[in-house]
Amino acid sequence: MRLDGWGRFPTHEGRTVAVAAPRELGPLLRDGAGLVARGNGRAYGDAAMGEALTVLGRGLNRMTAFDPVSGNLTVEAGVLLSEILDVFVPRGFFPPVVPGTKLVTVGGMIASDIHGKNHHRDGGFGAYLQSLDLVLPSGETVHCSREENAELFFATIGGMGLTGIIAQATMTLRPIETAWIDQRTIIAPDLGAALQALDDSNDATYSVAWIDCIAGGAALGRSLVYVGEHATREQFAAAQSQRGVLAPAARARLGVPLELPSWTLNRASVMAFNEVYFRAGSRKEQALVHFNPYFFPLDGVDQWNRIYGRRGFLQHQCVVPPDNAHAVLSEILDRFSRSGKASFLAVLKKLGNGTGPLSFPIPGYTLALDVRVTDEIFTLLDEIDAIVVRAGGRLYLTKDARQSRQTFEAGYSRLGEFRQMRRSIGAEGRLQSRLSSRLGI
Ligand SMILES: Cc1cc2nc3c(=O)[nH]c(=O)nc-3n(C[C@H](O)[C@H](O)[C@H](O)COP(=O)(O)OP(=O)(O)OC[C@H]3O[C@@H](n4cnc5c(N)ncnc54)[C@H](O)[C@@H]3O)c2cc1C
């Protein structure tokens, strides 16, 4: 079967096997080699492609326990975030951390230790994980938590599927009063103002800056910074909304700030789109927005990853430490802006500490940009990687399809610890993705 990631680059021919129950994982792992799990294929590059065999985990789709007092939810690893939202938002619970799409599995969220718009304050998905059942290369299933098999527990959080296959996991949901976000928009005329707005919003639950990365010169880094809190019932009542207080999905695409153009992505079209977006966003300073468009604006556009054309696209997501971040991010944005490589998705967020040795987050700012695959783009991205490495930063593995081993090794200081864990459980050569082969993990 031909596999690719969300960016549709690279592709890989390999065998796949679909599992329907956790008990099927043991024999597969015991007898297999060169394999890795795949959730819903939303990693952008080659993380969810087994070197020889890819284990399709969406069939592990049962929710097995929920305690409304603690908020603890136990599910199999193939359950989608969208399924959790559909069931639990009407009951007044919300996942503690969500990424920019709800079409991801619990296994994928753990393996990437995903971060949301609240990482600066609340940490990543791994911070809310109570325990997981992991099937090792030996075929044995082990229960891992902060108390039991703790090293394996932490290595699996952000471990990109390279410590075993997660069969099921328990996480803690947070209570909410409504399905709505009280959103405040801050207009930042340049990068310095955007960083300042994120810093000033440290106490806010959610914050994110959408950067118009076409803007250059004095407007380099001009942004709309969205700050959000879960709206209370009082706020919802005051807005006199006729819409559902705990509506799981929107109907509520009302107020969606982002509608993607269907025309081709050339520089002129992206500039025009960014101009319209910036002006439209600037008009509403405070609004109640349904969680769906607030967190998952792109999910409403089916297969938007195809608009970059046949060769696909890459996402470059780095994090750089706070010292000197303004100069470093300016240099990166300036390189992109001057290269004329159109990107209409540029997102800036503030991060705190990651949970596992291979977790992406470190304290600092993360910048994510999409670029279409062309012959020339790889050289530009290598140059940008060098800026990131010099600044003491790193790239996000789940978005990566092309970084070099040198870049990876320079960025991930706890790699030795992770490799040692893999050796100790016999994972080398057995659990192997295209990503792990490329980077020598
Ligand atoms: C539009 C969009 C927005 C995004 N926004 C964010 C964001 O804001 N923050 C963020 O952190 N990420 C973000 N992501 C990335 C996404 O959250 C991760 O790539 C996530 O891991 C995808 O989950 P998945 O189920 O599709 O996993 P896949 O893509 O199928 O796999 C991802 C990794 O998880 C491993 N894996 C999957 N299932 C298991 C299992 N059962 N056991 C062990 N390992 C497993 C795979 O081996 C692979 O290494 C975004 C992606 C998209 C497409």
Ligand as a Chemical Component Dictionary entry (heavy atoms), coordinates in Angstrom:
data_LIG
# 
_chem_comp.id                   LIG 
_chem_comp.type                 NON-POLYMER 
_chem_comp.pdbx_formal_charge   0 
_chem_comp.three_letter_code    LIG 
# 
loop_
_chem_comp_atom.comp_id 
_chem_comp_atom.atom_id 
_chem_comp_atom.alt_atom_id 
_chem_comp_atom.type_symbol 
_chem_comp_atom.charge 
_chem_comp_atom.model_Cartn_x 
_chem_comp_atom.model_Cartn_y 
_chem_comp_atom.model_Cartn_z 
_chem_comp_atom.pdbx_ordinal 
LIG C1  C1  C 0 -4.248 20.624 10.615 1  
LIG C2  C2  C 0 -3.337 20.070 11.661 2  
LIG C3  C3  C 0 -3.119 20.803 12.808 3  
LIG C4  C4  C 0 -2.270 20.324 13.807 4  
LIG N1  N1  N 0 -2.082 21.078 14.925 5  
LIG C5  C5  C 0 -1.269 20.637 15.903 6  
LIG C6  C6  C 0 -1.080 21.394 17.097 7  
LIG O1  O1  O 0 -1.636 22.470 17.258 8  
LIG N2  N2  N 0 -0.265 20.877 18.057 9  
LIG C7  C7  C 0 0.351  19.675 17.904 10 
LIG O2  O2  O 0 1.079  19.278 18.815 11 
LIG N3  N3  N 0 0.178  18.923 16.793 12 
LIG C8  C8  C 0 -0.611 19.380 15.796 13 
LIG N4  N4  N 0 -0.805 18.621 14.670 14 
LIG C9  C9  C 0 -0.119 17.326 14.570 15 
LIG C10 C10 C 0 -0.981 16.170 15.108 16 
LIG O3  O3  O 0 -1.601 16.517 16.309 17 
LIG C11 C11 C 0 -0.066 14.970 15.359 18 
LIG O4  O4  O 0 0.625  14.641 14.189 19 
LIG C12 C12 C 0 -0.799 13.723 15.860 20 
LIG O5  O5  O 0 0.156  12.797 16.294 21 
LIG C13 C13 C 0 -1.640 13.090 14.750 22 
LIG O6  O6  O 0 -2.398 12.030 15.285 23 
LIG P1  P1  P 0 -2.786 10.791 14.359 24 
LIG O7  O7  O 0 -3.748 9.936  15.094 25 
LIG O8  O8  O 0 -3.185 11.262 13.013 26 
LIG O9  O9  O 0 -1.398 10.037 14.309 27 
LIG P2  P2  P 0 -0.514 9.547  13.068 28 
LIG O10 O10 O 0 -0.221 10.691 12.186 29 
LIG O11 O11 O 0 -1.146 8.362  12.435 30 
LIG O12 O12 O 0 0.822  9.113  13.859 31 
LIG C14 C14 C 0 1.602  10.092 14.506 32 
LIG C15 C15 C 0 2.611  9.379  15.414 33 
LIG O13 O13 O 0 1.907  8.677  16.431 34 
LIG C16 C16 C 0 2.306  7.331  16.476 35 
LIG N5  N5  N 0 1.142  6.537  16.883 36 
LIG C17 C17 C 0 -0.110 6.572  16.396 37 
LIG N6  N6  N 0 -0.892 5.688  17.040 38 
LIG C18 C18 C 0 -0.110 5.056  17.962 39 
LIG C19 C19 C 0 -0.318 4.024  18.926 40 
LIG N7  N7  N 0 -1.504 3.421  19.093 41 
LIG N8  N8  N 0 0.734  3.656  19.680 42 
LIG C20 C20 C 0 1.962  4.237  19.547 43 
LIG N9  N9  N 0 2.208  5.207  18.659 44 
LIG C21 C21 C 0 1.188  5.613  17.876 45 
LIG C22 C22 C 0 2.764  7.030  15.056 46 
LIG O14 O14 O 0 3.667  5.934  15.022 47 
LIG C23 C23 C 0 3.439  8.331  14.668 48 
LIG O15 O15 O 0 4.757  8.366  15.134 49 
LIG C24 C24 C 0 -1.638 19.061 13.644 50 
LIG C25 C25 C 0 -1.868 18.311 12.493 51 
LIG C26 C26 C 0 -2.709 18.809 11.511 52 
LIG C27 C27 C 0 -2.948 17.995 10.270 53 
# 
loop_
_chem_comp_bond.comp_id 
_chem_comp_bond.atom_id_1 
_chem_comp_bond.atom_id_2 
_chem_comp_bond.value_order 
_chem_comp_bond.pdbx_ordinal 
LIG C1  C2  SING 1  
LIG C2  C3  SING 2  
LIG C2  C26 DOUB 3  
LIG C3  C4  DOUB 4  
LIG C4  N1  SING 5  
LIG C4  C24 SING 6  
LIG N1  C5  DOUB 7  
LIG C5  C6  SING 8  
LIG C5  C8  SING 9  
LIG C6  O1  DOUB 10 
LIG C6  N2  SING 11 
LIG N2  C7  SING 12 
LIG C7  O2  DOUB 13 
LIG C7  N3  SING 14 
LIG N3  C8  DOUB 15 
LIG C8  N4  SING 16 
LIG N4  C9  SING 17 
LIG N4  C24 SING 18 
LIG C9  C10 SING 19 
LIG C10 O3  SING 20 
LIG C10 C11 SING 21 
LIG C11 O4  SING 22 
LIG C11 C12 SING 23 
LIG C12 O5  SING 24 
LIG C12 C13 SING 25 
LIG C13 O6  SING 26 
LIG O6  P1  SING 27 
LIG P1  O7  DOUB 28 
LIG P1  O8  SING 29 
LIG P1  O9  SING 30 
LIG O9  P2  SING 31 
LIG P2  O10 DOUB 32 
LIG P2  O11 SING 33 
LIG P2  O12 SING 34 
LIG O12 C14 SING 35 
LIG C14 C15 SING 36 
LIG C15 O13 SING 37 
LIG C15 C23 SING 38 
LIG O13 C16 SING 39 
LIG C16 N5  SING 40 
LIG C16 C22 SING 41 
LIG N5  C17 SING 42 
LIG N5  C21 SING 43 
LIG C17 N6  DOUB 44 
LIG N6  C18 SING 45 
LIG C18 C19 SING 46 
LIG C18 C21 DOUB 47 
LIG C19 N7  SING 48 
LIG C19 N8  DOUB 49 
LIG N8  C20 SING 50 
LIG C20 N9  DOUB 51 
LIG N9  C21 SING 52 
LIG C22 O14 SING 53 
LIG C22 C23 SING 54 
LIG C23 O15 SING 55 
LIG C24 C25 DOUB 56 
LIG C25 C26 SING 57 
LIG C26 C27 SING 58 
# 
